[in-house]
Amino acid sequence: QPAIFALEYALARHWQSLGVKPAVMVGHSVGEYAAAVIAGIMSPEDAMKLIVARGRLMVEKCETGDMAAILTTQDKVEALLDGVTDVQVAAFNAPGNTVVSGTAEGIAAIIEKAKAQDIDARLLTVSHAFHSNMMESMLAEFKAVAESIEFQPAKLDIVSTVSGALNQGEMSTAAYWVDHVKRPVSFVAAINKLPEQKVNLCLEIGPGSTLTGLATQILGTDKCRFVHTLRAKQNSERQFNLAVAQMYANGVDIKWAAFDAPFARQ
């Protein structure tokens, strides 16, 4: 978790140095920490303090559990979970992609139930049952850490993936980040807010291109274009340079003097 945050924050700052300024931001799970720092809600030092505590307490306090992607409509996922107490929705990732999280036994039962209905269900490779009730045992200690953080009002627009709505100040509170640990990631609702903000170009800032694929499923490509910074298992320099070229081709005014920096040549 600290490594993902560090990478995303560093990439975001580098994009800013190239003249790319966000009109509005959306962060998926840990990515929301990086977005919050760029928005001015907390300092990078405080965010790192919080994300380190988040990861440490999950390991120390929480049972592991499992997660699975259920590739069907939300109403069918809800039907699968009807009456189930040890599995919850962890993320609404796309109209046909919902992630569930819970005990290993519960997830195994949901996968079998889904397959019996010819629904594609895939076990995910994760360390813990994130964004589920299995995070409950860490919340008290995490709350104490969150309450030690100095939060500020956001200076840039950011859409919350807890509420799926534009931040109205709630993200500048300790309670929000405690709630964020166990609440599902409302990525579909958050991405659907972007057209209201007149967004027509989305840049994914992270180690891969997963969110670009999900956002494309949500919005389509008619009114919005999508660029990812990096792609897993691909040459990072080539991928970053390609992303810069794509942003430029989509009308973004790149500061080329800043691009000719050590980072770009590594």
C-alpha positions as CSV (number, residue, x, y, z in Angstrom):
1,Q,0.0,0.0,0.0
2,P,2.8,2.6,0.8
3,A,4.5,1.6,-2.5
4,I,1.4,2.1,-4.6
5,F,0.7,5.5,-2.9
6,A,4.4,6.6,-3.4
7,L,4.3,5.7,-7.1
8,E,1.0,7.4,-7.8
9,Y,1.9,10.5,-5.9
10,A,5.3,10.8,-7.6
11,L,3.7,10.2,-11.0
12,A,1.0,12.8,-10.3
13,R,3.6,15.4,-9.3
14,H,5.6,14.6,-12.4
15,W,2.6,15.0,-14.7
16,Q,2.0,18.4,-13.0
17,S,5.5,19.5,-13.7
18,L,4.8,18.7,-17.4
19,G,1.9,21.1,-17.2
20,V,-0.9,18.6,-16.8
21,K,-3.3,19.9,-14.2
22,P,-6.4,17.9,-13.2
23,A,-9.9,19.5,-13.5
24,V,-11.3,16.8,-11.2
25,M,-9.9,13.6,-9.7
26,V,-11.1,10.1,-8.9
27,G,-9.0,7.7,-6.8
28,H,-9.7,3.9,-6.5
29,S,-9.0,2.6,-3.0
30,V,-5.4,3.5,-2.1
31,G,-5.4,5.8,-5.2
32,E,-7.8,8.1,-3.3
33,Y,-4.9,8.9,-0.9
34,A,-2.7,10.2,-3.7
35,A,-5.6,12.1,-5.2
36,A,-6.4,13.7,-1.8
37,V,-2.8,14.9,-1.4
38,I,-2.8,16.4,-4.9
39,A,-6.1,18.1,-3.9
40,G,-4.4,19.6,-0.8
41,I,-6.5,17.6,1.7
42,M,-3.4,16.3,3.5
43,S,0.3,16.5,3.2
44,P,2.2,13.6,1.6
45,E,3.9,13.0,4.9
46,D,0.6,12.7,6.7
47,A,-0.8,10.5,3.9
48,M,2.1,8.2,4.1
49,K,1.7,8.0,7.9
50,L,-1.9,7.1,7.4
51,I,-1.4,4.5,4.6
52,V,1.5,2.8,6.5
53,A,-0.8,2.5,9.5
54,R,-3.6,1.2,7.2
55,G,-1.4,-1.6,5.8
56,R,0.2,-2.5,9.1
57,L,-3.1,-2.7,11.0
58,M,-4.7,-4.9,8.3
59,V,-1.8,-7.4,8.7
60,E,-1.8,-7.2,12.5
61,K,-5.5,-7.1,13.3
62,C,-7.5,-8.6,10.4
63,E,-8.0,-12.1,9.3
64,T,-7.0,-12.6,5.6
65,G,-10.1,-13.7,3.7
66,D,-10.6,-13.6,-0.1
67,M,-12.0,-11.5,-2.8
68,A,-13.6,-12.4,-6.2
69,A,-14.7,-10.5,-9.3
70,I,-18.3,-11.3,-10.4
71,L,-18.7,-10.5,-14.0
72,T,-22.4,-9.8,-14.3
73,T,-24.9,-7.1,-13.5
74,Q,-25.2,-5.5,-10.1
75,D,-28.7,-6.9,-9.5
76,K,-27.6,-10.4,-10.1
77,V,-24.6,-9.9,-7.7
78,E,-27.1,-8.7,-5.1
79,A,-29.2,-11.8,-5.6
80,L,-26.1,-14.0,-5.1
81,L,-25.4,-12.2,-1.8
82,D,-29.0,-12.3,-0.6
83,G,-29.0,-13.8,2.9
84,V,-25.2,-14.0,3.0
85,T,-23.5,-12.4,6.1
86,D,-19.8,-13.2,5.6
87,V,-19.4,-11.7,2.1
88,Q,-20.0,-8.1,1.1
89,V,-19.6,-6.0,-2.1
90,A,-16.1,-4.5,-2.1
91,A,-16.2,-2.5,-5.3
92,F,-18.6,-1.5,-8.1
93,N,-15.9,-1.4,-10.8
94,A,-17.9,-1.5,-14.0
95,P,-21.5,-2.2,-15.0
96,G,-20.6,-5.9,-15.5
97,N,-17.8,-6.1,-12.9
98,T,-18.5,-6.2,-9.2
99,V,-15.9,-7.3,-6.6
100,V,-17.0,-9.1,-3.5
101,S,-15.0,-9.6,-0.3
102,G,-15.3,-11.8,2.8
103,T,-14.2,-15.0,4.4
104,A,-12.5,-17.7,2.3
105,E,-15.4,-20.1,2.9
106,G,-17.9,-17.4,2.0
107,I,-16.2,-16.4,-1.2
108,A,-15.8,-20.0,-2.3
109,A,-19.5,-20.6,-1.8
110,I,-20.4,-17.4,-3.8
111,I,-18.1,-18.5,-6.7
112,E,-19.8,-22.0,-6.8
113,K,-23.2,-20.4,-6.6
114,A,-22.3,-18.0,-9.5
115,K,-20.9,-20.8,-11.6
116,A,-24.1,-22.9,-11.1
117,Q,-26.0,-19.9,-12.7
118,D,-23.4,-19.7,-15.5
119,I,-22.1,-16.4,-14.1
120,D,-18.3,-15.8,-14.6
121,A,-16.7,-15.5,-11.1
122,R,-13.0,-15.2,-10.6
123,L,-11.0,-15.5,-7.4
124,L,-8.6,-12.5,-7.1
125,T,-5.0,-12.7,-5.8
126,V,-5.1,-10.5,-2.7
127,S,-3.7,-10.6,0.8
128,H,-6.9,-9.6,2.7
129,A,-10.6,-9.2,2.3
130,F,-10.4,-5.4,1.6
131,H,-13.4,-3.1,1.9
132,S,-15.5,-5.6,3.9
133,N,-16.6,-6.2,7.4
134,M,-13.4,-8.2,8.0
135,M,-11.6,-4.8,8.3
136,E,-13.7,-4.0,11.4
137,S,-11.1,-5.2,13.9
138,M,-8.5,-2.5,12.7
139,L,-10.8,0.5,12.7
140,A,-10.4,1.7,16.3
141,E,-6.6,1.9,16.1
142,F,-6.7,3.3,12.6
143,K,-9.2,6.0,13.8
144,A,-6.7,7.1,16.4
145,V,-4.0,7.6,13.7
146,A,-6.5,9.4,11.4
147,E,-7.4,11.8,14.2
148,S,-3.8,12.8,14.5
149,I,-3.7,13.9,10.9
150,E,-4.1,17.6,10.0
151,F,-6.7,17.8,7.2
152,Q,-7.3,20.8,5.1
153,P,-10.2,21.8,2.7
154,A,-9.7,20.5,-0.8
155,K,-8.2,23.0,-3.3
156,L,-9.1,20.9,-6.3
157,D,-12.3,19.0,-7.1
158,I,-12.3,15.3,-6.3
159,V,-15.1,12.8,-6.5
160,S,-15.4,10.5,-3.5
161,T,-15.6,6.8,-4.2
162,V,-17.2,6.3,-0.8
163,S,-20.3,8.4,-1.7
164,G,-19.9,8.4,-5.5
165,A,-20.4,12.2,-5.4
166,L,-18.3,15.3,-5.6
167,N,-16.5,16.0,-2.4
168,Q,-18.3,18.5,-0.2
169,G,-15.8,18.7,2.6
170,E,-16.3,15.2,4.0
171,M,-12.9,14.0,2.7
172,S,-11.2,16.5,5.0
173,T,-12.2,14.5,8.1
174,A,-10.8,11.6,10.0
175,A,-14.2,9.9,9.9
176,Y,-14.1,9.7,6.1
177,W,-10.8,7.8,5.9
178,V,-12.0,5.4,8.6
179,D,-15.2,4.8,6.7
180,H,-13.1,4.4,3.5
181,V,-11.4,1.3,4.8
182,K,-14.5,-1.0,4.9
183,R,-17.0,0.7,2.6
184,P,-17.3,-0.5,-1.0
185,V,-15.5,1.5,-3.8
186,S,-18.2,3.2,-5.8
187,F,-16.1,3.6,-8.9
188,V,-19.0,3.4,-11.3
189,A,-20.9,6.2,-9.6
190,A,-17.7,8.3,-9.3
191,I,-16.8,7.9,-13.0
192,N,-20.3,8.7,-14.0
193,K,-19.9,12.1,-12.4
194,L,-17.1,13.1,-14.7
195,P,-19.3,14.1,-17.7
196,E,-21.2,16.5,-15.4
197,Q,-17.8,18.2,-14.7
198,K,-17.3,18.5,-18.5
199,V,-14.4,16.0,-18.5
200,N,-13.5,14.7,-21.9
201,L,-10.0,13.3,-21.3
202,C,-9.1,10.9,-18.5
203,L,-5.5,10.1,-17.5
204,E,-4.8,7.0,-15.3
205,I,-1.9,7.6,-12.9
206,G,-0.7,4.3,-11.4
207,P,1.2,1.1,-12.1
208,G,-1.2,-0.3,-14.7
209,S,-4.1,0.2,-17.1
210,T,-6.9,-1.6,-15.2
211,L,-8.8,1.5,-14.3
212,T,-8.6,2.8,-17.9
213,G,-10.4,-0.4,-19.0
214,L,-13.0,-0.1,-16.4
215,A,-13.7,3.6,-17.0
216,T,-14.0,2.9,-20.7
217,Q,-16.7,0.3,-19.9
218,I,-18.5,2.9,-17.8
219,L,-18.4,5.9,-20.1
220,G,-17.7,4.5,-23.5
221,T,-15.4,6.3,-26.0
222,D,-17.8,8.6,-27.7
223,K,-17.4,11.6,-25.4
224,C,-14.3,10.8,-23.4
225,R,-10.8,9.7,-24.3
226,F,-8.6,7.6,-22.0
227,V,-4.8,7.5,-21.5
228,H,-2.9,5.3,-19.0
229,T,0.6,6.3,-17.7
230,L,2.0,2.8,-17.2
231,R,1.2,-0.8,-18.1
232,A,2.1,-3.8,-16.1
233,K,5.1,-5.8,-17.3
234,Q,5.9,-3.2,-20.0
235,N,8.9,-0.9,-20.3
236,S,8.1,2.0,-18.0
237,E,10.0,4.6,-20.0
238,R,8.4,3.7,-23.3
239,Q,4.9,3.6,-21.7
240,F,5.4,7.0,-20.0
241,N,6.7,8.6,-23.2
242,L,3.7,7.1,-25.1
243,A,1.3,8.5,-22.6
244,V,2.9,12.0,-23.0
245,A,2.5,11.7,-26.7
246,Q,-1.1,10.7,-26.4
247,M,-1.9,13.6,-24.0
248,Y,-0.2,16.0,-26.5
249,A,-2.2,14.5,-29.4
250,N,-5.4,15.1,-27.4
251,G,-4.7,18.8,-27.0
252,V,-2.8,19.0,-23.8
253,D,0.0,21.7,-23.8
254,I,3.0,19.8,-22.5
255,K,6.0,21.7,-21.0
256,W,8.7,20.0,-23.1
257,A,11.5,21.7,-21.1
258,A,10.3,19.9,-18.0
259,F,10.0,16.6,-19.9
260,D,13.7,16.6,-20.7
261,A,14.5,15.8,-17.1
262,P,16.3,12.9,-15.4
263,F,13.1,11.1,-14.6
264,A,12.2,10.8,-18.3
265,R,15.7,9.5,-19.2
266,Q,15.9,6.7,-16.6
